[in-house]
Amino acid sequence: MRDNYISNYVQNIEISGIRKFFNKVVHYPQAISLTLGQPDFHVPEKIKKVLIKSIEENRTGYTSNIGIIELREEISKYLGSFDINFNVDEICLTVGGSEALFNTFTALLNPGDKVLIPSPGYPAYESCSKLLGAIPISYKLGEGFKLNIEEIKRKIDEENPKILVLSFPSNPTGATLTKEDRNELYKIIKERDILVISDEIYSALCFEDNYYSICQFEDIKDKIILVSGFSKMFSMTGLRIGYVCATERYMKHIMKVHQYNTSCAPSIVQWGVVEGLRNCMPDVEYMKKEFIKRRDYVYARLTDLGFKVNLPKGAFYIFPSIEKFNMTSDEFSEKLLKEGNVAVVPGSAFGKYGEGYIRISYAYSMEELKEALDRIEEWIKNNF
């Protein structure tokens, strides 16, 4: 039954399937949860000291809506190391990447506008679209969860969407954007009337030598908006700091939403990230190397257990197929939790093309991963 006092748009969405399964774990105290994308590392010590110092120095008032210039300068330099060029006036600090994403959608979308979103993909893209009365349209990722260029061309030509969402490195698959796909995508964007939102929150956790982004093309910069943040990069998920990059054409409108939404990002966290970008990149490199070790371990164990699985190239998720078990991803995940005491996220949480898979986060300690994989192995031996 619908409630006339509640927005129809809000009633048309549900809480994230990721959180649904995370919330179930409390009823199984012996279970190991591999559900959340939250690194088990601590915030780098140098950032902690600056956070404390900022409080002691009373840097706790409002900043400008767009954020302190010192941090925007550091972000501009950091993006430049990836051959992505945005100046300080094209960067706005937000309360996490989530706010950056929602502000951008709000500034751009009218009811009835169409949004092309990747599937499997992060569930917020679909939900944010629906909250604004827009129409999300899934495009299916190709072999190895890379872009299917022909599928994107076809969907753009058939559906005439306003926005194309990209997400690399990908949650939930760990796939990255290849040079070939980036170049083909560039041609599509240049030739067609479409705007791209590129979610690159995991850019610091790309495991390959070269990083490819659609934002690297200067001549289509006015068709690109970049969303990112520091929750994963500096293991500071609860400190809520992100950013959005766009030309003035879009930024002046994104800023209106941001101003009335949150005024500004947390002041002390902004100063902490300045320190992070200046002096904590070795910490990021260490975390990345540890994630690679964990990825290799989980991939090898899953392969040995007979799962069909792609080797992730970034982020800290792996997305094995469970089709051979003849269950839906929800059924598989429920049984694994209740009988095997391991919590994972069903692929159905990531769109219609996520069905037939599960997402495992390896943002947990090697000890937890080993115990969880041992339990999965035992559960499979006893049931299949």
Buried (B, 14 or more C-beta within 10 A) or exposed (E): EEEEEEEEBEEEBEEBBBBBBBEBBEEBEEBBBBBBBBBBBEBBEBBBEBBEBBEEEEBEEEBEBBBBEBBBBBBBEBBEEBEBBBEBEBBBBBBBBBBBBBBBBBBBBEEEBBBBBBBBBBBBBBBBBBBBBBBBBBBBBBEEBBBBBEBBBEBBEEBEBBBBBBBBBBBBBBBBBBEEBBEBBBEBBEEBEBBBBBBBBBBBBBBEEEBBBBBBBEEBBEBBBBBBBBBBBBBBBEBBBBBBBBBEEBBEBBBBBBBEEBEBBBBBBBBBBBBBBBEBBEBBEEBBEBBBEBBBBBBEBBEEBEBEBBBBBBBBBBBBBBEEBEBBBBEBBBBBBEEBBBBBBBBBBBBEBBBBBBBBBBBBEBEBBEBBBEBBBBBBEEEE
